[in-house]
């Protein structure tokens, strides 16, 4: 496996770990929903960064899924389908991580975030080689 494939693999594995963490945390108790929803955003962010490496696209250091998605759309217009997902998940990078008036997402917000993270993760992994996918759980 060359260095590029290794980097893609590492981004995707980290994205999957975030998704699995969100799923596990959401099944335990309401007390962890703020952490679970953050991991939904992180899953999408890392998966997008992995696919951008595959596409030879450079990207800034950012948590803004909308920006990352626009870069992916340049190479693959099918990413347009995930604009709503990027709008939904982007705020979760920070929204519940710090004290504010709302410290926990609702159960509905969390379930929607998990579904959207799963959808974009599944789409991105479908674009990867069998060799890279073989490292996923």
C-alpha positions as CSV (number, residue, x, y, z in Angstrom):
1,X,0.0,0.0,0.0
2,X,1.5,3.3,-1.0
3,X,1.6,6.4,1.3
4,X,-1.5,8.0,-0.3
5,X,-3.6,4.8,0.2
6,X,-2.2,4.5,3.8
7,X,-3.3,8.1,4.5
8,X,-6.8,7.5,3.0
9,X,-7.1,4.3,5.0
10,X,-6.2,6.1,8.2
11,X,-8.7,8.9,7.7
12,X,-11.5,6.3,7.0
13,X,-10.6,4.1,10.0
14,X,-10.7,7.2,12.2
15,X,-14.1,8.2,10.7
16,X,-15.4,4.7,11.3
17,X,-14.2,4.9,14.9
18,X,-16.1,8.1,15.4
19,X,-19.2,6.6,13.9
20,X,-19.0,3.5,16.1
21,X,-18.4,5.7,19.2
22,X,-21.5,7.8,18.4
23,X,-23.6,4.7,18.0
24,X,-22.3,3.2,21.2
25,X,-22.6,6.4,23.2
26,X,-26.2,6.9,21.9
27,X,-27.3,3.5,23.1
28,X,-26.0,3.8,26.6
29,X,-27.7,6.8,28.1
30,X,-28.9,10.4,27.5
31,X,-25.9,11.7,29.5
32,X,-23.6,11.0,26.6
33,X,-25.7,12.4,23.7
34,X,-23.6,15.6,23.5
35,X,-20.4,13.6,23.0
36,X,-22.2,11.2,20.6
37,X,-23.4,14.0,18.3
38,X,-19.9,15.5,18.2
39,X,-18.6,12.1,16.9
40,X,-21.2,12.2,14.1
41,X,-19.7,15.4,12.8
42,X,-16.2,14.0,13.2
43,X,-17.1,10.9,11.3
44,X,-18.3,13.0,8.3
45,X,-15.3,15.3,8.5
46,X,-12.7,12.6,8.5
47,X,-14.5,10.6,5.8
48,X,-14.6,13.7,3.6
49,X,-11.0,14.4,4.2
50,X,-10.1,10.8,3.3
51,X,-12.0,11.1,0.0
52,X,-10.4,14.5,-0.7
53,X,-7.0,12.8,-0.4
54,X,-8.2,10.1,-2.8
55,X,-9.3,12.9,-5.2
56,X,-5.9,14.7,-4.8
57,X,-7.7,17.7,-3.5
58,X,-6.0,19.9,-0.9
59,X,-8.1,21.2,1.9
60,X,-7.7,23.6,4.8
61,X,-7.6,22.7,8.4
62,X,-11.3,23.1,9.1
63,X,-14.3,21.5,10.8
64,X,-16.7,23.0,8.2
65,X,-18.3,20.1,6.3
66,X,-19.9,22.5,3.9
67,X,-16.5,23.6,2.7
68,X,-15.1,20.1,2.5
69,X,-18.2,18.9,0.6
70,X,-17.8,21.7,-2.0
71,X,-14.3,20.5,-2.6
72,X,-15.5,17.0,-3.1
73,X,-18.3,18.1,-5.5
74,X,-15.7,19.6,-7.8
75,X,-14.5,16.0,-8.6
76,X,-17.7,14.1,-8.0
77,X,-21.1,15.9,-8.4
78,X,-22.8,13.0,-6.6
79,X,-21.7,14.7,-3.3
80,X,-24.3,17.4,-3.9
81,X,-26.8,14.9,-2.4
82,X,-25.1,15.5,1.0
83,X,-25.4,19.3,1.2
84,X,-28.2,19.0,3.7
85,X,-26.1,16.6,5.7
86,X,-23.2,19.0,5.8
87,X,-25.5,21.8,6.9
88,X,-26.9,19.6,9.7
89,X,-23.7,18.2,11.0
90,X,-21.3,21.1,10.8
91,X,-22.5,22.9,13.9
92,X,-22.1,19.8,16.0
93,X,-18.3,20.3,15.9
94,X,-18.7,22.9,18.6
95,X,-22.4,23.3,19.5
96,X,-22.6,20.9,22.4
97,X,-18.9,20.8,23.3
98,X,-18.9,23.8,25.5
99,X,-21.3,25.1,28.2
100,X,-24.2,27.1,26.8
101,X,-28.0,27.3,27.2
102,X,-28.3,24.0,25.4
103,X,-25.9,21.4,26.8
104,X,-27.6,18.3,25.3
105,X,-29.1,17.5,21.9
106,X,-32.6,16.1,21.8
107,X,-33.0,12.4,21.1
108,X,-34.4,13.2,17.7
109,X,-31.4,15.5,16.8
110,X,-29.0,12.7,17.8
111,X,-30.7,10.0,15.9
112,X,-30.9,12.2,12.7
113,X,-27.2,13.0,13.1
114,X,-26.3,9.3,13.4
115,X,-28.3,8.5,10.3
116,X,-26.7,11.3,8.3
117,X,-23.2,10.3,9.5
118,X,-23.9,6.7,8.5
119,X,-25.2,7.7,5.1
120,X,-22.2,9.9,4.1
121,X,-19.8,7.4,5.6
122,X,-21.4,4.5,3.6
123,X,-21.3,6.6,0.4
124,X,-17.7,7.6,0.8
125,X,-16.6,4.0,1.6
126,X,-18.4,2.8,-1.5
127,X,-16.0,4.9,-3.5
128,X,-12.9,3.3,-2.0
129,X,-10.9,0.4,-3.2
130,X,-11.6,-3.1,-1.8
131,X,-8.1,-3.0,-0.3
132,X,-8.9,0.1,1.8
133,X,-12.4,-1.1,2.7
134,X,-10.9,-4.4,3.9
135,X,-9.4,-2.6,7.0
136,X,-12.9,-1.5,8.2
137,X,-14.7,-3.3,10.9
